[in-house]
Amino acid sequence: MKTIAITMGDPAGIGPEIIAGAWEQLQKISDYRFVVYGHPEVMRRAATLRNVNTEIDCLTCCSDDVLEVSPGTIDARAGRAAYSAILRAIDDAKRKTVDAIVTAPIHKAALHQAGHHYPGHTEIFAEQCGIENYAMMLYLGGQYGFAVVHVTLHTAMKTIFEQITVESVLAKIHLADGFMRRICNRPPRIGVCSLNPHAGEGGLFGDEEIRIIRPAIQQAIIDGLLADGPKPADTIMLDARNGKYDAVVAMFHDQGHVALKLLGMYRAVNVTLGLPIVRTSVAHGTAFDKAWQGIADSGSLIEAVHVAVKLVEPQP
């Protein structure tokens, strides 16, 4: 039997209740055991909220002070609890006592108040695994079935230009190819976004497409990948939705996130590429405005588990 760790996320947010809301459905996945990394009492409260009668298997990863955190509030105690659960799960995955990690959402401000100055989960996982070449992918299965990989991620817009290089774009094309080969069981078709409006309009609106993005695509093609572009973001996402591409490489966070989340906010899954362990996540935040009201949607968590299972299973 394989084991998947599910980190509780920020206990002031919707993480515990979306796990509770998904729990009975997860038990139907044969040959897999699920363990929540967090605090058992928090999970008992979430189970009561969601009328879950099955006991939730939970490993204690944080102190009891987390039980005093109020729902929907930014609290350093919640940030410490979330961070502790993440580190314990990563350690267990590296030691191969769990086969994959699925993460519930954390709140960046609470994490920072606790003294852990990371932009998000992705960077924590990369640091703990000693990885420099990594990427965040949003994957949307089902009706549309495509993914978006980001060249730059949790950074100010004014800094993205210095981070977009031939090497960084090419690296993300390769990461997208590697992941989607496992999902599609064939060489995937990868569309690459432009940075500037109208793909720079031949240099009129910027020359990054000519100097950086196009050479990266050309090298990817030489490497044997099915890469295409650069294409304007407003049209390439339509092409992906309509089946022309299996994955899209976006230049920055919102360029990829907005389009994909409009298509499937609660079915999208966050996958960290380049890690030696499997990590998937919900594609939404802590939703403090909905927390602990019993109304949070568990759909993205369930999808994240299914993607983790697919990545754990041997490839044909």
C-alpha positions as CSV (number, residue, x, y, z in Angstrom):
1,M,0.0,0.0,0.0
2,K,1.3,3.5,-0.9
3,T,1.0,6.5,1.3
4,I,0.2,10.1,0.4
5,A,0.8,12.9,2.9
6,I,-1.7,15.7,2.9
7,T,-0.4,18.9,4.7
8,M,-3.1,20.7,6.6
9,G,-2.2,24.2,5.3
10,D,-3.0,27.3,7.3
11,P,-5.5,26.2,10.0
12,A,-7.2,29.6,9.9
13,G,-8.1,29.0,6.3
14,I,-10.1,26.4,4.4
15,G,-7.4,23.8,4.3
16,P,-8.6,21.6,7.1
17,E,-12.2,21.6,5.9
18,I,-11.5,20.9,2.3
19,I,-9.5,17.9,3.4
20,A,-12.4,16.8,5.7
21,G,-14.8,17.4,2.8
22,A,-12.8,15.1,0.5
23,W,-11.9,12.4,3.1
24,E,-14.6,9.9,2.5
25,Q,-14.1,10.1,-1.3
26,L,-10.3,9.6,-0.9
27,Q,-10.9,6.4,1.0
28,K,-12.4,4.9,-2.1
29,I,-9.0,5.1,-3.9
30,S,-7.7,1.5,-3.6
31,D,-4.2,0.6,-2.5
32,Y,-3.6,4.1,-1.0
33,R,-3.4,5.4,2.5
34,F,-3.8,9.1,3.3
35,V,-2.3,10.8,6.3
36,V,-2.9,14.5,7.2
37,Y,0.2,16.3,8.5
38,G,-1.0,18.9,11.0
39,H,-2.9,18.7,14.2
40,P,-5.5,16.0,15.0
41,E,-7.8,18.3,17.0
42,V,-8.0,20.8,14.1
43,M,-8.9,17.9,11.8
44,R,-11.5,16.6,14.3
45,R,-13.1,20.1,14.3
46,A,-13.1,20.2,10.5
47,A,-14.6,16.7,10.4
48,T,-17.4,17.8,12.7
49,L,-18.0,20.9,10.6
50,R,-18.3,18.8,7.4
51,N,-20.3,16.0,9.1
52,V,-17.6,13.4,8.4
53,N,-18.1,10.3,10.5
54,T,-14.9,8.5,9.4
55,E,-11.9,9.2,11.6
56,I,-9.2,11.3,9.8
57,D,-5.7,9.9,10.1
58,C,-3.6,12.8,11.3
59,L,0.1,13.0,12.3
60,T,0.8,15.7,14.9
61,C,3.3,18.2,13.4
62,C,2.8,21.3,15.4
63,S,2.1,22.6,19.0
64,D,-1.2,23.0,20.7
65,D,-1.1,26.8,20.5
66,V,-2.5,26.4,17.0
67,L,-5.9,25.5,18.6
68,E,-6.2,29.1,19.8
69,V,-6.0,30.5,16.3
70,S,-9.2,32.2,15.2
71,P,-10.7,31.4,11.7
72,G,-10.0,33.8,9.0
73,T,-7.1,35.6,10.7
74,I,-3.4,36.1,9.9
75,D,-1.6,34.5,12.8
76,A,2.1,33.6,13.3
77,R,1.0,30.4,15.2
78,A,-0.9,29.3,12.1
79,G,2.1,30.1,9.9
80,R,4.4,28.0,12.2
81,A,2.0,25.1,12.2
82,A,1.7,25.1,8.4
83,Y,5.5,25.3,7.9
84,S,6.2,22.5,10.4
85,A,3.8,20.2,8.6
86,I,5.4,21.0,5.3
87,L,8.9,20.3,6.5
88,R,7.8,17.0,8.2
89,A,6.1,15.8,5.0
90,I,9.1,16.7,2.8
91,D,11.4,14.8,5.2
92,D,9.2,11.8,5.0
93,A,9.0,12.0,1.2
94,K,12.8,12.2,1.0
95,R,13.1,9.2,3.2
96,K,10.5,7.5,1.1
97,T,8.1,6.7,4.0
98,V,5.5,8.6,2.0
99,D,5.1,8.3,-1.8
100,A,3.8,11.8,-2.5
101,I,2.7,15.1,-0.9
102,V,-0.5,17.0,-1.5
103,T,-0.6,20.4,0.1
104,A,-3.5,22.5,1.3
105,P,-3.2,26.3,1.0
106,I,-0.9,28.4,3.2
107,H,-1.1,32.1,3.9
108,K,2.0,33.9,2.9
109,A,1.6,36.7,5.5
110,A,1.2,34.2,8.3
111,L,4.2,32.4,7.1
112,H,6.2,35.6,7.2
113,Q,5.0,36.5,10.6
114,A,6.3,33.2,11.8
115,G,9.7,34.1,10.5
116,H,9.7,32.0,7.3
117,H,10.3,34.4,4.4
118,Y,9.3,32.4,1.4
119,P,7.0,33.5,-1.5
120,G,5.1,30.2,-1.2
121,H,5.1,26.4,-1.2
122,T,7.1,26.0,-4.4
123,E,10.2,27.8,-3.1
124,I,10.1,25.9,0.2
125,F,10.0,22.5,-1.6
126,A,12.8,23.6,-4.0
127,E,15.1,24.7,-1.1
128,Q,14.4,21.6,1.0
129,C,15.1,19.4,-1.9
130,G,18.2,21.3,-3.0
131,I,16.8,22.0,-6.5
132,E,17.5,25.1,-8.6
133,N,15.8,24.2,-11.8
134,Y,12.2,24.0,-10.9
135,A,8.8,25.4,-12.0
136,M,5.2,25.7,-11.0
137,M,2.7,24.1,-13.2
138,L,-1.0,24.4,-13.2
139,Y,-2.7,21.4,-14.6
140,L,-6.3,21.2,-15.7
141,G,-7.5,17.7,-16.6
142,G,-10.9,16.6,-17.8
143,Q,-12.7,18.4,-20.6
144,Y,-9.7,20.6,-21.5
145,G,-6.6,18.7,-20.4
146,F,-3.7,21.1,-20.6
147,A,-1.2,22.6,-18.3
148,V,0.6,25.9,-17.8
149,V,4.3,26.3,-16.7
150,H,5.6,29.6,-15.5
151,V,9.1,31.0,-16.3
152,T,8.8,33.5,-13.5
153,L,6.5,33.1,-10.5
154,H,6.2,34.8,-7.2
155,T,8.1,38.0,-8.0
156,A,7.3,41.7,-8.6
157,M,6.5,42.5,-12.2
158,K,9.4,45.0,-12.4
159,T,11.8,42.1,-11.8
160,I,10.6,39.6,-14.4
161,F,12.5,41.1,-17.3
162,E,15.9,40.3,-15.7
163,Q,14.7,36.7,-15.0
164,I,13.6,35.9,-18.5
165,T,16.6,34.5,-20.4
166,V,17.1,32.0,-23.2
167,E,18.3,29.5,-20.5
168,S,15.3,30.0,-18.2
169,V,12.7,29.8,-21.0
170,L,14.4,26.7,-22.4
171,A,14.5,25.0,-19.0
172,K,10.8,25.5,-18.5
173,I,10.0,24.1,-21.9
174,H,12.0,21.0,-21.0
175,L,10.2,20.7,-17.6
176,A,6.8,21.0,-19.3
177,D,7.8,18.3,-21.8
178,G,9.0,16.0,-19.0
179,F,5.8,16.2,-17.0
180,M,3.3,16.1,-19.9
181,R,5.0,13.0,-21.4
182,R,4.0,11.2,-18.2
183,I,0.4,12.5,-18.4
184,C,-0.1,12.1,-22.2
185,N,2.1,9.0,-22.7
186,R,3.5,10.6,-25.9
187,P,5.6,13.6,-26.9
188,P,3.5,16.7,-25.8
189,R,2.8,19.8,-27.9
190,I,4.1,22.8,-26.1
191,G,3.1,26.4,-26.9
192,V,5.2,29.2,-25.7
193,C,3.8,32.6,-24.7
194,S,5.2,35.9,-25.8
195,L,6.1,38.5,-23.2
196,N,4.9,41.6,-25.0
197,P,1.5,42.5,-26.6
198,H,1.1,40.9,-30.1
199,A,4.3,39.0,-29.5
200,G,6.2,42.2,-29.8
201,E,4.8,43.0,-33.3
202,G,8.2,42.4,-34.9
203,G,10.1,44.4,-32.3
204,L,7.7,47.4,-32.3
205,F,6.4,46.6,-28.7
206,G,9.6,45.0,-27.4
207,D,12.2,42.7,-28.7
208,E,12.3,39.9,-26.0
209,E,10.5,37.6,-28.4
210,I,13.3,38.1,-31.0
211,R,16.3,38.1,-28.6
212,I,15.2,35.5,-26.0
213,I,12.0,33.6,-26.4
214,R,12.4,32.5,-30.1
215,P,16.0,31.3,-29.7
216,A,14.9,29.2,-26.7
217,I,12.1,27.7,-28.8
218,Q,14.5,27.0,-31.6
219,Q,16.9,25.2,-29.3
220,A,14.0,23.2,-27.8
221,I,13.1,22.0,-31.3
222,I,16.7,21.1,-32.0
223,D,16.5,19.1,-28.7
224,G,13.6,17.1,-30.2
225,L,10.7,18.8,-28.4
226,L,7.4,19.8,-30.1
227,A,7.7,23.5,-29.2
228,D,5.9,26.3,-31.0
229,G,5.8,30.1,-30.6
230,P,6.1,32.7,-29.3
231,K,2.4,33.3,-29.5
232,P,0.4,36.2,-27.9
233,A,-1.1,35.0,-24.5
234,D,-4.6,36.1,-25.5
235,T,-4.7,33.6,-28.4
236,I,-2.4,30.8,-27.2
237,M,-4.7,30.0,-24.3
238,L,-7.6,29.7,-26.7
239,D,-5.5,27.3,-28.8
240,A,-4.7,25.2,-25.7
241,R,-8.3,25.1,-24.6
242,N,-9.2,23.9,-28.1
243,G,-6.6,21.1,-28.0
244,K,-3.8,22.5,-30.1
245,Y,-1.3,22.4,-27.2
246,D,-0.9,20.0,-24.3
247,A,1.1,22.6,-22.3
248,V,1.7,26.3,-22.4
249,V,4.9,28.0,-21.1
250,A,3.8,31.4,-19.7
251,M,6.3,34.2,-18.9
252,F,4.9,35.3,-15.6
253,H,2.4,34.4,-12.9
254,D,-0.8,36.0,-13.9
255,Q,-0.3,35.4,-17.6
256,G,-0.8,31.7,-16.9
257,H,-3.0,31.7,-13.8
258,V,-5.8,33.9,-15.0
259,A,-6.7,32.0,-18.1
260,L,-6.5,28.6,-16.6
261,K,-8.4,29.4,-13.5
262,L,-11.2,31.0,-15.5
263,L,-11.6,27.6,-17.2
264,G,-11.5,25.5,-14.0
265,M,-10.7,27.2,-10.7
266,Y,-11.7,24.3,-8.5
267,R,-10.4,21.5,-10.8
268,A,-7.0,23.0,-11.4
269,V,-4.0,21.4,-9.7
270,N,-0.6,22.9,-8.8
271,V,2.4,20.7,-9.5
272,T,6.0,21.5,-8.7
273,L,8.2,20.3,-11.5
274,G,11.9,19.4,-11.1
275,L,11.7,17.9,-7.6
276,P,13.0,14.4,-6.7
277,I,9.6,13.9,-4.9
278,V,6.0,14.2,-6.0
279,R,4.2,17.3,-4.8
280,T,0.8,18.5,-6.0
281,S,-1.5,21.1,-4.5
282,V,-4.8,22.9,-4.7
283,A,-4.7,25.8,-7.1
284,H,-6.4,28.3,-4.8
285,G,-5.6,30.1,-1.6
286,T,-6.7,30.0,2.0
287,A,-10.0,31.9,1.3
288,F,-10.3,33.4,4.8
289,D,-13.7,34.9,3.8
290,K,-15.1,31.4,3.5
291,A,-13.0,29.6,6.2
292,W,-14.8,27.4,8.8
293,Q,-18.2,28.0,7.4
294,G,-18.6,24.5,5.9
295,I,-18.9,25.9,2.3
296,A,-15.4,25.5,0.9
297,D,-15.2,23.4,-2.3
298,S,-13.0,20.3,-2.0
299,G,-12.8,19.8,-5.8
300,S,-9.2,21.0,-6.4
301,L,-7.9,18.9,-3.5
302,I,-9.5,15.8,-4.9
303,E,-8.0,16.5,-8.3
304,A,-4.6,17.1,-6.7
305,V,-4.8,13.7,-5.1
306,H,-5.7,12.0,-8.4
307,V,-2.8,13.7,-10.2
308,A,-0.4,12.7,-7.3
309,V,-1.6,9.1,-7.7
310,K,-1.0,9.2,-11.4
311,L,2.5,10.5,-10.9
312,V,3.3,7.8,-8.3
313,E,2.1,4.9,-10.4
314,P,4.8,3.3,-12.7
315,Q,4.9,4.6,-16.2
316,P,4.1,2.3,-19.1
